[in-house]
């Protein structure tokens, strides 16, 4: 046995082969063990492929979601910030939403250390407001 040699080969799987094996796992009711044994491959390989496919699908859905931007006014040092709002006035559809709400909505005014103001109501998109506040914090 002094002259014996162990040869290992790592198989390269193409996207079509991976998709076929994952489809087979789904056809078996999610039983990875059955498909792995049938094809003589590691169960962890199928689990990794399945996780990667789910992550890719999730990322693709997130990338396809529309991005909402909030209009933001930029003021110079010579402009009286206290007299002007940072956000654009509400458009017609926003006014209609506000009128349609029962009992009216409250307004929140956020004043930053540099004197900039952000005024929003209860109908504000929270994700958009968060992005605006982060951008304003970084601009200080």
N, CA, C and O atoms as a GROMACS GRO file, in nm:
protein
  560
    1UNK      N    1   0.080  -0.119   0.000
    1UNK     CA    2   0.000   0.000   0.000
    1UNK      C    3   0.084   0.126   0.000
    1UNK      O    4   0.031   0.237   0.005
    2UNK      N    5   0.211   0.111  -0.005
    2UNK     CA    6   0.298   0.228  -0.002
    2UNK      C    7   0.280   0.313  -0.126
    2UNK      O    8   0.298   0.435  -0.120
    3UNK      N    9   0.245   0.253  -0.237
    3UNK     CA   10   0.232   0.328  -0.361
    3UNK      C   11   0.088   0.365  -0.396
    3UNK      O   12   0.061   0.408  -0.508
    4UNK      N   13  -0.004   0.349  -0.300
    4UNK     CA   14  -0.145   0.379  -0.333
    4UNK      C   15  -0.169   0.530  -0.331
    4UNK      O   16  -0.100   0.607  -0.263
    5UNK      N   17  -0.268   0.568  -0.406
    5UNK     CA   18  -0.300   0.710  -0.420
    5UNK      C   19  -0.451   0.727  -0.414
    5UNK      O   20  -0.526   0.651  -0.476
    6UNK      N   21  -0.495   0.828  -0.341
    6UNK     CA   22  -0.638   0.856  -0.333
    6UNK      C   23  -0.671   0.966  -0.432
    6UNK      O   24  -0.612   1.074  -0.431
    7UNK      N   25  -0.766   0.936  -0.517
    7UNK     CA   26  -0.806   1.034  -0.617
    7UNK      C   27  -0.947   1.080  -0.583
    7UNK      O   28  -1.039   1.000  -0.569
    8UNK      N   29  -0.960   1.210  -0.570
    8UNK     CA   30  -1.093   1.267  -0.545
    8UNK      C   31  -1.128   1.360  -0.660
    8UNK      O   32  -1.043   1.433  -0.711
    9UNK      N   33  -1.251   1.355  -0.697
    9UNK     CA   34  -1.297   1.442  -0.805
    9UNK      C   35  -1.417   1.519  -0.756
    9UNK      O   36  -1.508   1.464  -0.693
   10UNK      N   37  -1.416   1.642  -0.784
   10UNK     CA   38  -1.527   1.728  -0.746
   10UNK      C   39  -1.608   1.757  -0.870
   10UNK      O   40  -1.556   1.809  -0.969
   11UNK      N   41  -1.734   1.724  -0.865
   11UNK     CA   42  -1.819   1.741  -0.982
   11UNK      C   43  -1.867   1.884  -0.991
   11UNK      O   44  -1.901   1.945  -0.890
   12UNK      N   45  -1.871   1.937  -1.110
   12UNK     CA   46  -1.925   2.070  -1.136
   12UNK      C   47  -2.069   2.053  -1.184
   12UNK      O   48  -2.095   1.981  -1.280
   13UNK      N   49  -2.160   2.120  -1.117
   13UNK     CA   50  -2.302   2.110  -1.151
   13UNK      C   51  -2.343   2.236  -1.224
   13UNK      O   52  -2.318   2.348  -1.177
   14UNK      N   53  -2.407   2.220  -1.338
   14UNK     CA   54  -2.458   2.334  -1.413
   14UNK      C   55  -2.591   2.381  -1.356
   14UNK      O   56  -2.656   2.309  -1.280
   15UNK      N   57  -2.632   2.502  -1.391
   15UNK     CA   58  -2.758   2.555  -1.341
   15UNK      C   59  -2.879   2.467  -1.376
   15UNK      O   60  -2.971   2.454  -1.295
   16UNK      N   61  -2.879   2.408  -1.495
   16UNK     CA   62  -2.991   2.324  -1.536
   16UNK      C   63  -2.996   2.196  -1.452
   16UNK      O   64  -3.104   2.149  -1.415
   17UNK      N   65  -2.879   2.139  -1.422
   17UNK     CA   66  -2.874   2.018  -1.340
   17UNK      C   67  -2.921   2.047  -1.197
   17UNK      O   68  -2.994   1.968  -1.137
   18UNK      N   69  -2.877   2.161  -1.143
   18UNK     CA   70  -2.919   2.200  -1.008
   18UNK      C   71  -3.070   2.218  -1.003
   18UNK      O   72  -3.137   2.171  -0.911
   19UNK      N   73  -3.122   2.289  -1.104
   19UNK     CA   74  -3.267   2.313  -1.108
   19UNK      C   75  -3.344   2.182  -1.119
   19UNK      O   76  -3.449   2.166  -1.056
   20UNK      N   77  -3.294   2.088  -1.197
   20UNK     CA   78  -3.361   1.959  -1.213
   20UNK      C   79  -3.362   1.881  -1.081
   20UNK      O   80  -3.464   1.822  -1.044
   21UNK      N   81  -3.250   1.882  -1.010
   21UNK     CA   82  -3.244   1.810  -0.882
   21UNK      C   83  -3.333   1.878  -0.778
   21UNK      O   84  -3.398   1.809  -0.698
   22UNK      N   85  -3.337   2.010  -0.777
   22UNK     CA   86  -3.424   2.080  -0.682
   22UNK      C   87  -3.571   2.058  -0.715
   22UNK      O   88  -3.655   2.050  -0.626
   23UNK      N   89  -3.602   2.049  -0.844
   23UNK     CA   90  -3.740   2.019  -0.884
   23UNK      C   91  -3.777   1.877  -0.839
   23UNK      O   92  -3.891   1.851  -0.800
   24UNK      N   93  -3.680   1.788  -0.845
   24UNK     CA   94  -3.703   1.651  -0.800
   24UNK      C   95  -3.728   1.646  -0.650
   24UNK      O   96  -3.810   1.569  -0.602
   25UNK      N   97  -3.654   1.730  -0.575
   25UNK     CA   98  -3.676   1.738  -0.430
   25UNK      C   99  -3.818   1.785  -0.401
   25UNK      O  100  -3.885   1.731  -0.314
   26UNK      N  101  -3.862   1.886  -0.474
   26UNK     CA  102  -3.999   1.937  -0.456
   26UNK      C  103  -4.102   1.831  -0.493
   26UNK      O  104  -4.205   1.818  -0.426
   27UNK      N  105  -4.074   1.754  -0.599
   27UNK     CA  106  -4.167   1.649  -0.641
   27UNK      C  107  -4.176   1.538  -0.536
   27UNK      O  108  -4.279   1.471  -0.524
   28UNK      N  109  -4.070   1.519  -0.460
   28UNK     CA  110  -4.068   1.418  -0.354
   28UNK      C  111  -4.127   1.472  -0.224
   28UNK      O  112  -4.119   1.406  -0.120
   29UNK      N  113  -4.185   1.590  -0.229
   29UNK     CA  114  -4.243   1.649  -0.108
   29UNK      C  115  -4.139   1.711  -0.017
   29UNK      O  116  -4.159   1.718   0.105
   30UNK      N  117  -4.029   1.755  -0.074
   30UNK     CA  118  -3.924   1.819   0.006
   30UNK      C  119  -3.829   1.722   0.073
   30UNK      O  120  -3.752   1.762   0.161
   31UNK      N  121  -3.833   1.597   0.035
   31UNK     CA  122  -3.746   1.496   0.098
   31UNK      C  123  -3.609   1.496   0.030
   31UNK      O  124  -3.587   1.429  -0.070
   32UNK      N  125  -3.519   1.572   0.088
   32UNK     CA  126  -3.384   1.586   0.034
   32UNK      C  127  -3.309   1.453   0.042
   32UNK      O  128  -3.233   1.419  -0.048
   33UNK      N  129  -3.330   1.380   0.149
   33UNK     CA  130  -3.259   1.252   0.171
   33UNK      C  131  -3.284   1.156   0.055
   33UNK      O  132  -3.190   1.092   0.007
   34UNK      N  133  -3.407   1.145   0.010
   34UNK     CA  134  -3.442   1.051  -0.096
   34UNK      C  135  -3.369   1.086  -0.226
   34UNK      O  136  -3.312   0.998  -0.291
   35UNK      N  137  -3.372   1.213  -0.262
   35UNK     CA  138  -3.308   1.256  -0.388
   35UNK      C  139  -3.156   1.243  -0.377
   35UNK      O  140  -3.091   1.200  -0.472
   36UNK      N  141  -3.099   1.280  -0.263
   36UNK     CA  142  -2.954   1.271  -0.245
   36UNK      C  143  -2.907   1.127  -0.258
   36UNK      O  144  -2.806   1.101  -0.324
   37UNK      N  145  -2.978   1.033  -0.196
   37UNK     CA  146  -2.940   0.891  -0.205
   37UNK      C  147  -2.954   0.840  -0.347
   37UNK      O  148  -2.868   0.766  -0.396
   38UNK      N  149  -3.062   0.879  -0.413
   38UNK     CA  150  -3.087   0.832  -0.550
   38UNK      C  151  -2.974   0.872  -0.644
   38UNK      O  152  -2.938   0.797  -0.734
   39UNK      N  153  -2.917   0.992  -0.622
   39UNK     CA  154  -2.814   1.042  -0.714
   39UNK      C  155  -2.673   1.032  -0.656
   39UNK      O  156  -2.576   1.072  -0.720
   40UNK      N  157  -2.662   0.979  -0.534
   40UNK     CA  158  -2.530   0.959  -0.474
   40UNK      C  159  -2.458   1.090  -0.442
   40UNK      O  160  -2.337   1.100  -0.460
   41UNK      N  161  -2.534   1.190  -0.396
   41UNK     CA  162  -2.472   1.318  -0.360
   41UNK      C  163  -2.504   1.351  -0.215
   41UNK      O  164  -2.593   1.292  -0.153
   42UNK      N  165  -2.432   1.446  -0.164
   42UNK     CA  166  -2.449   1.486  -0.025
   42UNK      C  167  -2.580   1.562  -0.006
   42UNK      O  168  -2.618   1.644  -0.089
   43UNK      N  169  -2.647   1.534   0.106
   43UNK     CA  170  -2.771   1.606   0.138
   43UNK      C  171  -2.743   1.755   0.154
   43UNK      O  172  -2.822   1.840   0.112
   44UNK      N  173  -2.629   1.787   0.216
   44UNK     CA  174  -2.597   1.928   0.242
   44UNK      C  175  -2.583   2.007   0.112
   44UNK      O  176  -2.612   2.127   0.108
   45UNK      N  177  -2.540   1.941   0.006
   45UNK     CA  178  -2.530   2.008  -0.123
   45UNK      C  179  -2.668   2.053  -0.170
   45UNK      O  180  -2.684   2.167  -0.216
   46UNK      N  181  -2.766   1.966  -0.160
   46UNK     CA  182  -2.902   2.002  -0.200
   46UNK      C  183  -2.960   2.110  -0.109
   46UNK      O  184  -3.027   2.202  -0.156
   47UNK      N  185  -2.933   2.100   0.022
   47UNK     CA  186  -2.981   2.203   0.114
   47UNK      C  187  -2.919   2.339   0.080
   47UNK      O  188  -2.987   2.441   0.082
   48UNK      N  189  -2.789   2.339   0.050
   48UNK     CA  190  -2.721   2.465   0.013
   48UNK      C  191  -2.780   2.524  -0.115
   48UNK      O  192  -2.803   2.645  -0.123
   49UNK      N  193  -2.804   2.441  -0.215
   49UNK     CA  194  -2.861   2.491  -0.340
   49UNK      C  195  -3.000   2.548  -0.316
   49UNK      O  196  -3.035   2.653  -0.370
   50UNK      N  197  -3.079   2.478  -0.234
   50UNK     CA  198  -3.215   2.524  -0.207
   50UNK      C  199  -3.213   2.658  -0.132
   50UNK      O  200  -3.292   2.748  -0.163
   51UNK      N  201  -3.123   2.672  -0.036
   51UNK     CA  202  -3.110   2.799   0.037
   51UNK      C  203  -3.066   2.911  -0.056
   51UNK      O  204  -3.118   3.023  -0.048
   52UNK      N  205  -2.971   2.881  -0.143
   52UNK     CA  206  -2.924   2.984  -0.237
   52UNK      C  207  -3.035   3.027  -0.332
   52UNK      O  208  -3.047   3.145  -0.364
   53UNK      N  209  -3.116   2.931  -0.377
   53UNK     CA  210  -3.227   2.965  -0.467
   53UNK      C  211  -3.330   3.053  -0.396
   53UNK      O  212  -3.380   3.149  -0.453
   54UNK      N  213  -3.362   3.019  -0.270
   54UNK     CA  214  -3.457   3.100  -0.194
   54UNK      C  215  -3.403   3.241  -0.171
   54UNK      O  216  -3.477   3.338  -0.183
   55UNK      N  217  -3.274   3.253  -0.139
   55UNK     CA  218  -3.214   3.384  -0.116
   55UNK      C  219  -3.214   3.467  -0.243
   55UNK      O  220  -3.240   3.588  -0.239
   56UNK      N  221  -3.186   3.404  -0.356
   56UNK     CA  222  -3.186   3.475  -0.484
   56UNK      C  223  -3.327   3.521  -0.519
   56UNK      O  224  -3.346   3.634  -0.565
   57UNK      N  225  -3.425   3.435  -0.499
   57UNK     CA  226  -3.564   3.472  -0.528
   57UNK      C  227  -3.608   3.587  -0.439
   57UNK      O  228  -3.678   3.678  -0.485
   58UNK      N  229  -3.569   3.584  -0.313
   58UNK     CA  230  -3.604   3.691  -0.220
   58UNK      C  231  -3.539   3.822  -0.262
   58UNK      O  232  -3.603   3.927  -0.259
   59UNK      N  233  -3.412   3.816  -0.302
   59UNK     CA  234  -3.342   3.937  -0.346
   59UNK      C  235  -3.404   3.994  -0.473
   59UNK      O  236  -3.412   4.115  -0.490
   60UNK      N  237  -3.447   3.906  -0.562
   60UNK     CA  238  -3.508   3.952  -0.688
   60UNK      C  239  -3.642   4.020  -0.660
   60UNK      O  240  -3.674   4.121  -0.723
   61UNK      N  241  -3.719   3.967  -0.565
   61UNK     CA  242  -3.847   4.031  -0.529
   61UNK      C  243  -3.822   4.168  -0.468
   61UNK      O  244  -3.894   4.264  -0.496
   62UNK      N  245  -3.720   4.177  -0.382
   62UNK     CA  246  -3.689   4.304  -0.316
   62UNK      C  247  -3.641   4.406  -0.419
   62UNK      O  248  -3.673   4.524  -0.408
   63UNK      N  249  -3.563   4.362  -0.518
   63UNK     CA  250  -3.512   4.453  -0.619
   63UNK      C  251  -3.624   4.502  -0.710
   63UNK      O  252  -3.616   4.612  -0.764
   64UNK      N  253  -3.727   4.422  -0.728
   64UNK     CA  254  -3.837   4.459  -0.817
   64UNK      C  255  -3.936   4.554  -0.750
   64UNK      O  256  -4.017   4.616  -0.818
   65UNK      N  257  -3.929   4.566  -0.617
   65UNK     CA  258  -4.022   4.654  -0.546
   65UNK      C  259  -3.992   4.800  -0.582
   65UNK      O  260  -3.876   4.839  -0.589
   66UNK      N  261  -4.096   4.881  -0.604
   66UNK     CA  262  -4.073   5.020  -0.641
   66UNK      C  263  -4.011   5.098  -0.526
   66UNK      O  264  -4.044   5.076  -0.409
   67UNK      N  265  -3.922   5.188  -0.559
   67UNK     CA  266  -3.857   5.272  -0.460
   67UNK      C  267  -3.933   5.404  -0.451
   67UNK      O  268  -3.961   5.467  -0.553
   68UNK      N  269  -3.966   5.445  -0.330
   68UNK     CA  270  -4.037   5.570  -0.311
   68UNK      C  271  -3.940   5.675  -0.259
   68UNK      O  272  -3.865   5.650  -0.166
   69UNK      N  273  -3.942   5.793  -0.320
   69UNK     CA  274  -3.859   5.903  -0.275
   69UNK      C  275  -3.949   6.013  -0.222
   69UNK      O  276  -4.059   6.034  -0.272
   70UNK      N  277  -3.901   6.081  -0.123
   70UNK     CA  278  -3.974   6.192  -0.064
   70UNK      C  279  -3.906   6.320  -0.111
   70UNK      O  280  -3.784   6.332  -0.100
   71UNK      N  281  -3.984   6.416  -0.162
   71UNK     CA  282  -3.921   6.542  -0.203
   71UNK      C  283  -3.860   6.612  -0.082
   71UNK      O  284  -3.922   6.619   0.024
   72UNK      N  285  -3.741   6.664  -0.098
   72UNK     CA  286  -3.669   6.727   0.012
   72UNK      C  287  -3.615   6.860  -0.035
   72UNK      O  288  -3.550   6.866  -0.140
   73UNK      N  289  -3.641   6.964   0.039
   73UNK     CA  290  -3.588   7.095   0.003
   73UNK      C  291  -3.447   7.110   0.058
   73UNK      O  292  -3.418   7.067   0.169
   74UNK      N  293  -3.360   7.172  -0.020
   74UNK     CA  294  -3.223   7.200   0.024
   74UNK      C  295  -3.212   7.350   0.041
   74UNK      O  296  -3.247   7.427  -0.048
   75UNK      N  297  -3.164   7.391   0.155
   75UNK     CA  298  -3.157   7.533   0.187
   75UNK      C  299  -3.014   7.574   0.210
   75UNK      O  300  -2.934   7.500   0.266
   76UNK      N  301  -2.983   7.693   0.165
   76UNK     CA  302  -2.850   7.749   0.186
   76UNK      C  303  -2.846   7.826   0.316
   76UNK      O  304  -2.948   7.839   0.384
   77UNK      N  305  -2.728   7.878   0.352
   77UNK     CA  306  -2.714   7.948   0.479
   77UNK      C  307  -2.792   8.080   0.484
   77UNK      O  308  -2.822   8.130   0.592
   78UNK      N  309  -2.824   8.138   0.366
   78UNK     CA  310  -2.892   8.267   0.366
   78UNK      C  311  -3.045   8.254   0.368
   78UNK      O  312  -3.115   8.355   0.370
   79UNK      N  313  -3.098   8.132   0.367
   79UNK     CA  314  -3.242   8.110   0.366
   79UNK      C  315  -3.290   8.089   0.509
   79UNK      O  316  -3.225   8.020   0.588
   80UNK      N  317  -3.404   8.148   0.543
   80UNK     CA  318  -3.461   8.133   0.676
   80UNK      C  319  -3.527   7.995   0.684
   80UNK      O  320  -3.639   7.978   0.637
   81UNK      N  321  -3.458   7.899   0.744
   81UNK     CA  322  -3.506   7.761   0.750
   81UNK      C  323  -3.633   7.750   0.835
   81UNK      O  324  -3.721   7.669   0.806
   82UNK      N  325  -3.642   7.831   0.939
   82UNK     CA  326  -3.755   7.820   1.030
   82UNK      C  327  -3.888   7.855   0.963
   82UNK      O  328  -3.993   7.810   1.008
   83UNK      N  329  -3.883   7.935   0.856
   83UNK     CA  330  -4.008   7.976   0.793
   83UNK      C  331  -4.051   7.886   0.678
   83UNK      O  332  -4.160   7.905   0.624
   84UNK      N  333  -3.967   7.789   0.638
   84UNK     CA  334  -4.000   7.704   0.524
   84UNK      C  335  -3.993   7.557   0.563
   84UNK      O  336  -3.902   7.515   0.634
   85UNK      N  337  -4.090   7.478   0.518
   85UNK     CA  338  -4.087   7.334   0.549
   85UNK      C  339  -3.981   7.263   0.467
   85UNK      O  340  -3.948   7.305   0.356
   86UNK      N  341  -3.928   7.154   0.523
   86UNK     CA  342  -3.830   7.074   0.451
   86UNK      C  343  -3.896   6.988   0.344
   86UNK      O  344  -3.836   6.965   0.239
   87UNK      N  345  -4.016   6.942   0.368
   87UNK     CA  346  -4.084   6.857   0.272
   87UNK      C  347  -4.178   6.940   0.187
   87UNK      O  348  -4.230   7.042   0.231
   88UNK      N  349  -4.199   6.896   0.064
   88UNK     CA  350  -4.289   6.966  -0.026
   88UNK      C  351  -4.431   6.959   0.029
   88UNK      O  352  -4.465   6.864   0.100
   89UNK      N  353  -4.514   7.057  -0.004
   89UNK     CA  354  -4.653   7.051   0.043
   89UNK      C  355  -4.724   6.930  -0.016
   89UNK      O  356  -4.687   6.883  -0.124
   90UNK      N  357  -4.827   6.880   0.053
   90UNK     CA  358  -4.894   6.761   0.004
   90UNK      C  359  -4.961   6.783  -0.130
   90UNK      O  360  -5.016   6.890  -0.158
   91UNK      N  361  -4.956   6.678  -0.213
   91UNK     CA  362  -5.022   6.684  -0.344
   91UNK      C  363  -5.171   6.660  -0.330
   91UNK      O  364  -5.219   6.637  -0.219
   92UNK      N  365  -5.244   6.667  -0.441
   92UNK     CA  366  -5.390   6.652  -0.434
   92UNK      C  367  -5.434   6.517  -0.378
   92UNK      O  368  -5.531   6.512  -0.302
   93UNK      N  369  -5.364   6.406  -0.414
   93UNK     CA  370  -5.409   6.277  -0.364
   93UNK      C  371  -5.386   6.266  -0.214
   93UNK      O  372  -5.463   6.199  -0.144
   94UNK      N  373  -5.284   6.331  -0.163
   94UNK     CA  374  -5.256   6.327  -0.020
   94UNK      C  375  -5.360   6.410   0.056
   94UNK      O  376  -5.401   6.372   0.165
   95UNK      N  377  -5.403   6.521  -0.002
   95UNK     CA  378  -5.507   6.602   0.062
   95UNK      C  379  -5.637   6.525   0.068
   95UNK      O  380  -5.710   6.533   0.168
   96UNK      N  381  -5.667   6.449  -0.037
   96UNK     CA  382  -5.789   6.368  -0.039
   96UNK      C  383  -5.782   6.259   0.067
   96UNK      O  384  -5.882   6.232   0.134
   97UNK      N  385  -5.664   6.197   0.082
   97UNK     CA  386  -5.648   6.094   0.185
   97UNK      C  387  -5.670   6.154   0.323
   97UNK      O  388  -5.734   6.094   0.408
   98UNK      N  389  -5.616   6.274   0.343
   98UNK     CA  390  -5.627   6.338   0.473
   98UNK      C  391  -5.772   6.370   0.504
   98UNK      O  392  -5.816   6.353   0.618
   99UNK      N  393  -5.849   6.418   0.403
   99UNK     CA  394  -5.988   6.452   0.424
   99UNK      C  395  -6.072   6.327   0.446
   99UNK      O  396  -6.171   6.330   0.519
  100UNK      N  397  -6.033   6.215   0.382
  100UNK     CA  398  -6.109   6.092   0.394
  100UNK      C  399  -6.092   6.026   0.531
  100UNK      O  400  -6.178   5.950   0.574
  101UNK      N  401  -5.981   6.056   0.600
  101UNK     CA  402  -5.955   5.994   0.730
  101UNK      C  403  -6.055   6.043   0.834
  101UNK      O  404  -6.097   6.159   0.831
  102UNK      N  405  -6.092   5.955   0.924
  102UNK     CA  406  -6.189   5.991   1.027
  102UNK      C  407  -6.121   6.068   1.138
  102UNK      O  408  -6.019   6.023   1.192
  103UNK      N  409  -6.177   6.183   1.174
  103UNK     CA  410  -6.130   6.257   1.290
  103UNK      C  411  -6.002   6.336   1.267
  103UNK      O  412  -5.952   6.397   1.361
  104UNK      N  413  -5.947   6.339   1.147
  104UNK     CA  414  -5.825   6.416   1.120
  104UNK      C  415  -5.702   6.340   1.166
  104UNK      O  416  -5.712   6.240   1.238
  105UNK      N  417  -5.586   6.388   1.122
  105UNK     CA  418  -5.462   6.321   1.158
  105UNK      C  419  -5.370   6.420   1.227
  105UNK      O  420  -5.377   6.540   1.203
  106UNK      N  421  -5.285   6.368   1.312
  106UNK     CA  422  -5.190   6.452   1.383
  106UNK      C  423  -5.070   6.483   1.296
  106UNK      O  424  -5.043   6.414   1.198
  107UNK      N  425  -5.000   6.588   1.334
  107UNK     CA  426  -4.880   6.628   1.261
  107UNK      C  427  -4.762   6.616   1.355
  107UNK      O  428  -4.770   6.650   1.473
  108UNK      N  429  -4.652   6.568   1.301
  108UNK     CA  430  -4.528   6.557   1.377
  108UNK      C  431  -4.427   6.651   1.313
  108UNK      O  432  -4.409   6.650   1.191
  109UNK      N  433  -4.363   6.731   1.394
  109UNK     CA  434  -4.259   6.821   1.345
  109UNK      C  435  -4.127   6.780   1.410
  109UNK      O  436  -4.118   6.771   1.532
  110UNK      N  437  -4.026   6.754   1.327
  110UNK     CA  438  -3.895   6.714   1.376
  110UNK      C  439  -3.799   6.826   1.343
  110UNK      O  440  -3.782   6.862   1.227
  111UNK      N  441  -3.734   6.883   1.446
  111UNK     CA  442  -3.639   6.991   1.428
  111UNK      C  443  -3.501   6.937   1.460
  111UNK      O  444  -3.476   6.886   1.569
  112UNK      N  445  -3.410   6.948   1.362
  112UNK     CA  446  -3.275   6.897   1.381
  112UNK      C  447  -3.185   7.006   1.441
  112UNK      O  448  -3.223   7.123   1.445
  113UNK      N  449  -3.068   6.967   1.486
  113UNK     CA  450  -2.975   7.060   1.550
  113UNK      C  451  -2.934   7.175   1.459
  113UNK      O  452  -2.905   7.285   1.506
  114UNK      N  453  -2.930   7.151   1.327
  114UNK     CA  454  -2.891   7.256   1.234
  114UNK      C  455  -3.007   7.348   1.198
  114UNK      O  456  -2.991   7.437   1.114
  115UNK      N  457  -3.123   7.329   1.260
  115UNK     CA  458  -3.238   7.416   1.236
  115UNK      C  459  -3.332   7.363   1.129
  115UNK      O  460  -3.439   7.420   1.109
  116UNK      N  461  -3.296   7.259   1.060
  116UNK     CA  462  -3.382   7.203   0.956
  116UNK      C  463  -3.504   7.138   1.020
  116UNK      O  464  -3.495   7.081   1.128
  117UNK      N  465  -3.619   7.148   0.951
  117UNK     CA  466  -3.744   7.092   1.003
  117UNK      C  467  -3.801   6.991   0.905
  117UNK      O  468  -3.787   7.006   0.784
  118UNK      N  469  -3.864   6.890   0.959
  118UNK     CA  470  -3.940   6.794   0.879
  118UNK      C  471  -4.077   6.785   0.944
  118UNK      O  472  -4.088   6.752   1.062
  119UNK      N  473  -4.181   6.814   0.866
  119UNK     CA  474  -4.318   6.804   0.917
  119UNK      C  475  -4.389   6.693   0.842
  119UNK      O  476  -4.392   6.692   0.719
  120UNK      N  477  -4.446   6.599   0.915
  120UNK     CA  478  -4.516   6.486   0.854
  120UNK      C  479  -4.646   6.463   0.929
  120UNK      O  480  -4.664   6.509   1.042
  121UNK      N  481  -4.736   6.389   0.864
  121UNK     CA  482  -4.860   6.353   0.932
  121UNK      C  483  -4.866   6.202   0.948
  121UNK      O  484  -4.769   6.132   0.918
  122UNK      N  485  -4.977   6.152   0.994
  122UNK     CA  486  -4.990   6.008   1.021
  122UNK      C  487  -4.987   5.924   0.894
  122UNK      O  488  -4.968   5.803   0.902
  123UNK      N  489  -5.005   5.985   0.777
  123UNK     CA  490  -5.006   5.910   0.651
  123UNK      C  491  -4.867   5.897   0.589
  123UNK      O  492  -4.853   5.846   0.478
  124UNK      N  493  -4.763   5.944   0.659
  124UNK     CA  494  -4.628   5.940   0.604
  124UNK      C  495  -4.582   5.795   0.586
  124UNK      O  496  -4.613   5.708   0.667
  125UNK      N  497  -4.508   5.772   0.478
  125UNK     CA  498  -4.447   5.642   0.455
  125UNK      C  499  -4.328   5.630   0.548
  125UNK      O  500  -4.232   5.707   0.536
  126UNK      N  501  -4.332   5.534   0.641
  126UNK     CA  502  -4.230   5.524   0.744
  126UNK      C  503  -4.091   5.494   0.688
  126UNK      O  504  -3.992   5.548   0.737
  127UNK      N  505  -4.085   5.410   0.586
  127UNK     CA  506  -3.955   5.378   0.527
  127UNK      C  507  -3.894   5.500   0.461
  127UNK      O  508  -3.774   5.525   0.474
  128UNK      N  509  -3.977   5.577   0.390
  128UNK     CA  510  -3.927   5.697   0.324
  128UNK      C  511  -3.881   5.800   0.428
  128UNK      O  512  -3.776   5.862   0.410
  129UNK      N  513  -3.958   5.817   0.535
  129UNK     CA  514  -3.920   5.911   0.640
  129UNK      C  515  -3.788   5.870   0.704
  129UNK      O  516  -3.703   5.954   0.733
  130UNK      N  517  -3.771   5.741   0.725
  130UNK     CA  518  -3.647   5.691   0.783
  130UNK      C  519  -3.528   5.723   0.694
  130UNK      O  520  -3.422   5.764   0.743
  131UNK      N  521  -3.544   5.705   0.562
  131UNK     CA  522  -3.436   5.738   0.468
  131UNK      C  523  -3.405   5.886   0.470
  131UNK      O  524  -3.288   5.925   0.466
  132UNK      N  525  -3.508   5.971   0.476
  132UNK     CA  526  -3.487   6.116   0.479
  132UNK      C  527  -3.412   6.156   0.605
  132UNK      O  528  -3.316   6.234   0.600
  133UNK      N  529  -3.454   6.103   0.719
  133UNK     CA  530  -3.388   6.139   0.845
  133UNK      C  531  -3.243   6.092   0.849
  133UNK      O  532  -3.156   6.162   0.900
  134UNK      N  533  -3.217   5.972   0.794
  134UNK     CA  534  -3.077   5.925   0.787
  134UNK      C  535  -2.994   6.016   0.699
  134UNK      O  536  -2.881   6.050   0.734
  135UNK      N  537  -3.049   6.056   0.584
  135UNK     CA  538  -2.976   6.144   0.493
  135UNK      C  539  -2.950   6.280   0.557
  135UNK      O  540  -2.843   6.337   0.542
  136UNK      N  541  -3.049   6.331   0.629
  136UNK     CA  542  -3.033   6.461   0.693
  136UNK      C  543  -2.933   6.452   0.808
  136UNK      O  544  -2.856   6.545   0.830
  137UNK      N  545  -2.933   6.340   0.882
  137UNK     CA  546  -2.838   6.322   0.991
  137UNK      C  547  -2.696   6.318   0.937
  137UNK      O  548  -2.604   6.374   0.996
  138UNK      N  549  -2.677   6.250   0.822
  138UNK     CA  550  -2.545   6.239   0.762
  138UNK      C  551  -2.500   6.370   0.699
  138UNK      O  552  -2.380   6.391   0.680
  139UNK      N  553  -2.594   6.458   0.665
  139UNK     CA  554  -2.560   6.586   0.602
  139UNK      C  555  -2.515   6.690   0.703
  139UNK      O  556  -2.459   6.793   0.666
  140UNK      N  557  -2.540   6.664   0.831
  140UNK     CA  558  -2.505   6.763   0.934
  140UNK      C  559  -2.356   6.769   0.954
  140UNK      O  560  -2.307   6.846   1.036
   0.00000   0.00000   0.00000
